[in-house]
Amino acid sequence: MLSASYSAGLCGIDGFPVTVECNQRNNLGGFELVGLPDMAVKEAKERVKTACQNSGYPFPYSRITVNLAPADRKKEGSAFDAAILTAIFHSSGIIRRDVSLEKRCIVGELSLSGELRGIRGILCMCVAAKENGFTEFFAPVENAVEAAAVEGITVYAVPNMRALVMHLNGEQALSPVLCDRTAFAEATNRYPADFIDVRGQAMAKRAMEIAAAGGHNILLIGPPGTGKSMLAKRLPSILPPLTFAEAIETTKVHSVAGTLPEGVSLLSVRPFRSPHHTMSPVSLVGGGINPQPGEVSLADNGVLFLDELPEFPKQVTDALRQPLEDRKVTITRANGRVTFPCSFMLVGAMNPCRCGYFGHPTRKCTCRPEDVKRYISRISGPMLDRMDIQIELPSLSYEEISAPDTSSQKSEVIRARVTAAREFARRRMQGSEKTVFCNAQLDAAGIHEFCTLDTDATALLRAAYDRMGLSARGYDRVLRVARTIADLASSDLIKAPHVAEAIQLRSLDRKYWG
């Protein structure tokens, strides 16, 4: 007898439907699994046999051929186990032959006892199932709430194969799993760190607000203990709340990578990633034999913080150039290519020299001039050019540390201004062919269309361009930052004070890099 069930596979963070065809012939026993399976899929034969018997059902003594279609696409992982056994049950009559499996997608790894174990990438698979017309999605209990975040498809949590058979035969129905969107909305702004904890550094906090409002990359330079890491860790708390669409995209990446926190089915806050400087280029941008997302993709819709930036190997920092421009990473292998999203804000932090006290008002720098130059030169010109904002953090005085800081504001207050600035920008760009979400994403055409300067601002920018020797990319980035400052002031025109502040936030490369 010929039968078919339906499952889903993964390619990067994109799912694709898989048809599990099963044919049984009444002759000598045997079990063949075809359709370009990897080793984990081939091993499903033994899991399926044992799970069938331990679920209380006889495994058919016949020649069984299972094909995973499309046969020209590699199948990886253990997510097809449940669908394979379902197809065998349907062809042998354990699941009634009049039961339709056509609009039902079944995923899950089988334990030897017949229970369904959780798998990676369940959200991606459920999204693919919905897009391909499936109306029901059967997932392990461990993953069901994550899959339920997808609207327009009914998700069932399956504890074991016996429960699945009884549901399909109409003997004992499973209850649908629902996603609590109210709980998601309530959790979107719950960050453990708050900007009100930061003492002093008014200029740095203003720079962080501008960076958040425009999605700009920022470089923090200062001696140890000035609050560089403290500010970076609090940046996600002043970014606009994560939208549901952004949460789905970010959760898909973490689901595939297996980095979802325990008990979390949908990420509700913007990710903050801070990898160590000993990382490799592959761990940063992603890769491997079976490509996995790297840190830039795990920071999607959030913040990537590189502390002690000059300590990162040059090949690592150079690998950031293309993701920063394209906001996606494409990894090509012999058997295909995968694309991971990486729309993140980059925050770099560094000391002015190896000992950290070059230019310090009270501490003596122990580095030789050539050592300082060598340390600073580890940040390449192209990398520095991609930092829209560069800000120096001075050492704090005793009074700044000990006295109450009346100028400090809570993250929610700053976040309200940032959100208002982004909404102002969104309304300005409404109706445009350019699909961008913040000023940092404006291309040359977008800058020409939206960055309109008054007469004084034009004269100031021309003088700064000649005096500072800006590159074309540097010129564009000054305009983008000025556009964001104008948005914070709810101004349609970019005025001279906006340009002046933007230039001030890009002047450190002249001090340290010459």
C-alpha positions in Angstrom: 0.0 0.0 0.0 1.1 3.5 -0.8 0.7 6.4 1.6 2.1 9.8 2.3 2.6 12.1 5.3 4.1 15.6 5.4 6.9 17.1 7.4 9.4 20.0 7.1 13.1 20.5 6.8 15.5 23.4 7.3 17.8 25.3 5.0 19.5 28.1 7.1 16.6 29.7 8.9 14.1 28.9 6.1 11.9 25.8 6.3 10.7 23.8 3.3 8.0 21.2 3.0 8.9 17.5 2.8 6.6 14.8 1.5 7.2 11.4 3.2 6.1 8.7 0.8 5.8 5.2 2.1 5.2 2.0 0.1 4.7 -1.5 1.5 5.0 -4.8 -0.4 4.1 -8.2 0.9 7.3 -10.0 0.5 10.5 -10.4 2.5 10.9 -7.8 5.2 13.2 -4.8 4.8 13.3 -1.0 5.4 14.8 1.4 2.8 15.1 5.1 3.3 15.8 7.3 0.3 15.6 10.9 -0.7 19.1 12.3 0.0 19.1 11.8 3.8 22.1 12.6 5.9 23.4 10.2 8.6 20.9 11.4 11.3 18.0 10.7 9.0 19.3 7.3 8.0 19.5 6.3 11.6 15.8 7.0 11.9 15.1 3.5 10.7 16.1 2.0 14.0 14.4 4.7 16.1 11.2 4.2 14.1 11.1 0.4 14.5 11.7 0.5 18.3 9.4 3.4 18.9 6.6 1.6 17.0 7.0 -1.6 19.1 7.2 0.3 22.4 4.1 2.4 21.5 2.2 -0.9 21.5 1.9 -1.3 17.7 3.3 -4.2 15.6 5.9 -3.1 13.1 4.8 -4.3 9.6 6.7 -7.4 8.3 6.9 -6.3 4.7 9.2 -4.6 2.3 9.0 -0.8 3.3 10.4 1.9 1.1 10.3 5.5 2.4 11.1 8.4 0.1 11.7 12.0 1.4 10.6 14.3 -1.5 11.9 16.4 -3.1 14.7 13.9 -3.5 17.2 16.4 -4.9 17.3 18.4 -1.6 19.4 17.2 1.3 17.5 16.2 4.4 19.3 16.8 7.7 18.4 16.2 11.3 16.0 14.0 13.2 12.8 16.1 12.7 11.4 13.5 10.1 11.0 10.6 12.6 7.4 11.2 13.6 6.3 11.8 10.0 8.1 8.6 8.8 6.3 6.5 11.4 3.0 8.2 10.7 3.3 7.3 7.0 4.0 3.7 7.9 1.0 3.6 10.2 -1.2 5.1 7.5 -0.1 2.6 4.8 -0.5 -0.4 7.2 -4.0 0.7 8.5 -3.0 1.5 12.1 -4.1 5.0 11.1 -7.4 4.7 9.2 -7.0 4.8 5.5 -9.8 7.3 5.2 -8.0 9.8 7.4 -6.5 12.6 5.3 -2.9 13.7 6.1 -2.7 16.2 3.2 -2.9 19.4 5.2 -1.2 18.2 8.3 2.5 18.8 8.9 4.2 16.5 11.5 7.7 17.1 12.9 9.6 15.6 15.9 12.4 13.2 16.9 11.3 9.9 18.3 12.7 8.4 21.5 12.9 4.6 21.7 9.8 4.7 23.9 7.7 6.5 21.3 7.8 9.9 22.9 8.5 13.0 20.8 11.6 15.0 21.6 12.2 18.7 21.0 14.1 19.8 17.9 15.8 22.9 16.6 14.2 25.3 14.2 10.6 24.4 14.9 9.4 28.0 14.4 11.0 28.1 10.9 9.3 24.8 10.0 5.9 26.1 11.2 6.3 29.3 9.2 7.1 27.2 6.1 4.1 24.9 6.7 1.7 27.8 6.9 3.2 29.4 3.7 2.7 26.1 1.9 -1.0 25.8 2.8 -0.9 23.4 5.7 -3.7 24.0 8.3 -2.5 21.8 11.2 1.0 21.5 12.7 2.0 18.7 15.1 5.1 19.4 17.2 6.7 17.9 20.3 5.4 19.3 23.6 8.8 21.0 24.2 8.4 23.1 21.1 4.7 23.6 20.6 4.4 27.0 22.3 7.2 28.3 20.1 5.4 27.0 17.0 2.1 28.5 18.2 3.5 32.0 17.6 2.7 31.6 13.9 -0.8 32.8 13.1 -3.1 31.1 10.6 -2.2 27.5 11.5 -3.4 25.2 14.3 -0.6 23.8 16.4 -0.9 20.6 18.5 1.5 19.5 21.2 2.2 15.7 20.7 3.5 13.9 23.7 4.0 10.5 22.0 3.0 8.5 18.9 0.1 6.8 20.6 -1.5 10.2 21.3 -1.0 11.2 17.7 -2.6 8.0 16.3 -5.6 8.4 18.6 -6.0 12.0 17.6 -5.8 11.2 13.8 -8.2 8.3 14.2 -10.7 10.6 16.1 -10.5 8.6 19.3 -9.0 11.2 21.6 -8.4 14.7 20.3 -5.4 16.8 21.3 -6.0 20.4 22.4 -4.6 23.2 20.2 -1.8 25.3 21.7 -2.3 29.1 21.8 0.3 31.9 21.8 -0.3 34.5 24.6 0.4 37.8 22.7 -0.6 39.8 25.8 2.3 38.2 27.8 4.6 39.0 24.8 3.6 42.7 24.8 4.1 42.9 28.6 7.6 41.5 28.4 8.9 43.5 25.5 10.5 46.2 27.7 11.8 44.1 30.6 15.5 44.7 30.7 17.7 44.0 33.8 19.8 47.1 33.3 18.7 50.8 33.2 20.3 54.0 32.0 19.6 55.7 35.3 22.4 53.6 36.8 25.0 55.5 34.7 26.7 58.4 36.5 28.0 61.3 34.5 29.0 60.9 30.9 26.3 63.2 29.6 27.8 63.5 26.2 28.2 59.7 25.9 24.6 59.1 26.9 23.4 61.7 24.3 25.5 59.9 21.7 23.9 56.5 22.7 20.4 58.1 22.3 21.3 59.4 18.8 22.7 56.0 17.9 19.5 54.2 19.1 17.2 56.7 17.3 19.0 56.1 13.9 20.3 52.6 14.3 23.9 53.9 14.0 27.1 52.0 14.8 29.1 53.6 17.6 32.7 53.4 18.9 33.4 54.2 22.5 37.0 55.2 23.4 38.2 55.8 26.9 40.4 54.5 29.8 39.3 51.6 31.9 36.4 52.2 34.3 34.7 55.0 32.5 31.5 53.1 31.8 32.0 51.9 28.2 30.6 48.3 28.9 28.0 49.7 31.2 26.6 52.0 28.5 26.7 49.3 25.8 24.8 46.8 27.9 22.0 49.3 28.5 21.7 50.3 24.8 19.0 47.6 24.1 16.8 49.1 26.9 16.4 52.4 25.0 15.8 50.9 21.5 12.1 50.8 20.3 10.2 47.8 21.6 10.6 44.6 19.6 7.7 44.2 17.1 6.1 40.8 16.7 7.5 40.4 13.2 11.0 41.2 14.5 10.5 38.8 17.4 9.6 36.0 14.9 12.7 36.7 12.8 15.1 36.8 15.7 13.6 33.8 17.4 14.0 31.8 14.1 17.7 32.5 14.2 18.1 31.4 17.8 15.8 28.4 17.3 18.0 27.1 14.5 21.2 27.8 16.6 19.7 26.1 19.7 20.3 29.2 21.8 16.8 30.0 23.0 16.8 30.3 26.8 15.1 27.5 28.7 11.4 28.1 29.0 11.4 30.9 26.4 9.4 30.2 23.2 9.5 33.7 21.7 12.1 36.3 22.3 10.5 39.5 23.6 13.6 41.7 24.1 16.2 42.8 21.7 19.3 40.5 21.8 22.6 41.7 23.2 25.6 39.6 22.1 29.1 40.2 23.5 31.6 37.6 22.1 35.1 37.3 23.3 38.0 38.6 21.2 39.4 35.1 20.8 36.6 34.2 18.4 37.1 33.0 14.9 35.6 34.6 11.7 33.3 31.6 11.3 31.9 32.0 14.8 31.3 35.7 14.0 29.6 35.6 10.6 28.5 31.9 10.6 29.5 28.9 8.6 30.5 25.3 9.1 29.9 22.1 7.1 26.2 22.5 7.9 26.0 26.3 8.0 25.0 27.7 11.4 24.3 31.4 12.2 27.1 33.3 13.8 27.2 36.1 16.4 26.1 38.8 13.8 22.9 36.8 13.1 22.3 36.0 16.7 22.4 39.8 17.3 19.8 40.4 14.6 17.4 43.2 15.5 19.6 43.9 18.5 23.1 44.9 19.5 26.5 43.3 18.8 29.1 44.6 21.4 32.8 44.1 20.7 34.7 45.0 23.8 38.4 45.6 23.5 38.0 46.0 19.8 41.7 46.2 18.9 42.3 42.8 20.5 40.1 41.1 17.8 42.1 39.6 15.0 42.1 41.7 11.8 40.4 38.9 9.8 37.5 38.9 12.3 36.9 42.7 12.2 37.3 42.7 8.4 34.7 40.0 8.1 32.2 42.5 9.6 32.4 44.8 6.6 29.9 43.0 4.3 27.3 42.2 7.0 27.4 45.8 8.1 26.6 47.0 4.6 24.2 44.3 3.4 22.5 43.3 6.7 22.6 39.7 5.7 25.2 36.9 5.4 25.2 34.4 2.6 27.2 31.3 3.1 27.9 29.2 0.0 28.8 25.5 0.1 29.1 22.8 -2.6 25.5 21.6 -1.9 23.9 25.0 -1.8 23.7 28.3 -0.1 22.0 29.7 3.0 21.3 33.3 4.0 21.0 34.5 7.6 19.7 38.0 8.5 22.0 40.3 10.5 20.4 43.7 10.9 22.2 44.8 14.1 23.8 47.8 15.7 27.5 47.5 16.3 29.0 48.9 19.4 32.8 48.9 19.7 34.7 49.8 22.9 38.4 50.3 23.2 41.1 51.9 25.3 43.3 54.6 23.8 46.4 52.4 24.2 47.3 49.0 25.5 47.8 50.1 29.1 44.6 52.2 28.8 45.9 55.6 30.1 47.1 57.5 27.1 46.0 61.1 27.6 44.7 60.4 31.1 44.8 63.6 33.3 46.2 61.8 36.4 47.5 58.3 35.5 50.7 57.9 33.6 50.7 56.0 30.3 53.4 53.3 30.2 53.3 52.8 26.5 55.8 54.1 24.0 54.6 56.4 21.3 55.1 53.7 18.6 53.2 51.2 20.8 50.3 53.6 21.0 50.3 54.0 17.2 50.6 50.3 16.6 47.6 49.6 19.0 45.4 52.2 17.5 46.2 51.1 13.9 44.7 47.7 14.6 41.4 49.4 13.7 41.5 49.6 10.0 40.4 52.7 8.1 37.4 50.9 6.3 36.2 49.5 9.7 36.5 53.0 11.3 34.6 54.5 8.4 31.7 52.3 9.2 31.4 53.7 12.7 28.8 56.5 12.3 29.5 57.8 15.8 32.8 58.0 17.7 32.7 59.2 21.3 35.4 59.7 23.9 34.6 58.9 27.6 36.7 60.9 30.0 37.5 59.6 33.5 34.9 60.6 36.1 35.8 62.9 39.0 35.0 62.0 42.6 32.1 64.4 42.7 30.5 62.8 39.6 30.7 59.4 41.1 29.6 60.2 44.6 27.0 62.9 44.2 23.5 62.1 43.0 23.2 62.6 39.2 20.1 64.7 38.7 20.5 64.6 34.9 20.2 60.8 34.7 17.0 59.5 33.1 15.4 56.1 33.2 15.6 54.0 30.0 11.9 54.2 29.4 12.1 58.1 29.2 14.9 57.9 26.7 13.2 55.1 24.8 10.1 57.3 24.4 12.2 59.9 22.6 13.9 57.3 20.5 10.6 55.7 19.5 9.2 59.2 18.7 12.2 60.0 16.4 11.8 56.7 14.6 8.1 57.3 14.1 8.9 60.8 12.8 11.3 59.2 10.3 8.8 56.5 9.3 6.2 59.1 8.5 8.7 61.1 6.4 9.6 58.0 4.4 6.0 56.8 4.0 5.2 56.3 0.4 8.8 56.0 -0.7 10.1 53.1 -2.7 12.9 52.7 -0.1 12.0 50.1 2.5 14.2 51.1 5.5 13.5 51.1 9.2 16.1 53.7 10.4 18.3 56.4 9.1 21.4 54.2 9.2 19.9 52.1 6.4 19.6 55.0 4.0 21.4 54.5 0.7 22.8 57.2 -1.6 19.4 57.7 -3.2 17.7 57.8 0.2 20.2 60.4 1.5 19.5 62.6 -1.6 15.8 62.3 -1.1 15.4 62.7 2.7 18.5 64.6 3.9 17.6 68.2 3.0 19.9 70.9 4.4 19.2 74.6 4.9 21.8 77.2 3.7 23.8 77.4 6.9 24.0 73.6 7.3 25.2 73.3 3.7 28.0 75.8 4.3 29.0 74.2 7.5 29.1 70.7 6.0 31.2 71.9 3.0 33.8 73.5 5.3 34.0 70.4 7.4 34.4 68.2 4.4 37.4 70.2 3.2 39.0 70.6 6.6 38.5 67.0 7.8 39.2 65.3 4.5 36.1 63.1 4.7 35.6 60.2 2.4 32.4 59.7 0.4 31.3 57.2 2.9 32.2 59.5 5.8 30.2 62.3 4.2 27.1 60.1 3.8 27.4 59.0 7.5 27.6 62.5 8.8 24.4 63.3 6.8 22.7 60.2 8.2 23.6 61.1 11.8 22.5 64.7 11.2 19.2 63.4 9.8 18.7 61.4 13.1 19.5 64.5 15.3 17.0 66.5 13.3 14.4 63.7 13.8 15.0 63.8 17.6 14.2 67.6 17.3 11.2 66.8 15.0 12.7 69.0 12.3 12.0 68.3 8.6 15.1 70.3 7.6 18.6 69.5 8.7 19.9 72.7 10.3 23.4 73.9 11.2 23.3 72.8 14.9 22.3 69.3 13.7 25.3 69.1 11.3 27.6 70.6 13.9 26.7 67.9 16.5 27.0 65.1 13.8 30.5 66.4 12.9 31.5 66.5 16.6 30.4 62.8 16.9 32.8 61.9 14.1 35.9 63.8 15.0 37.8 61.3 17.1 39.4 59.6 14.1 41.4 62.8 13.6 42.6 62.8 17.2 43.7 59.2 17.4 44.2 58.1 13.7 45.5 61.4 12.3 
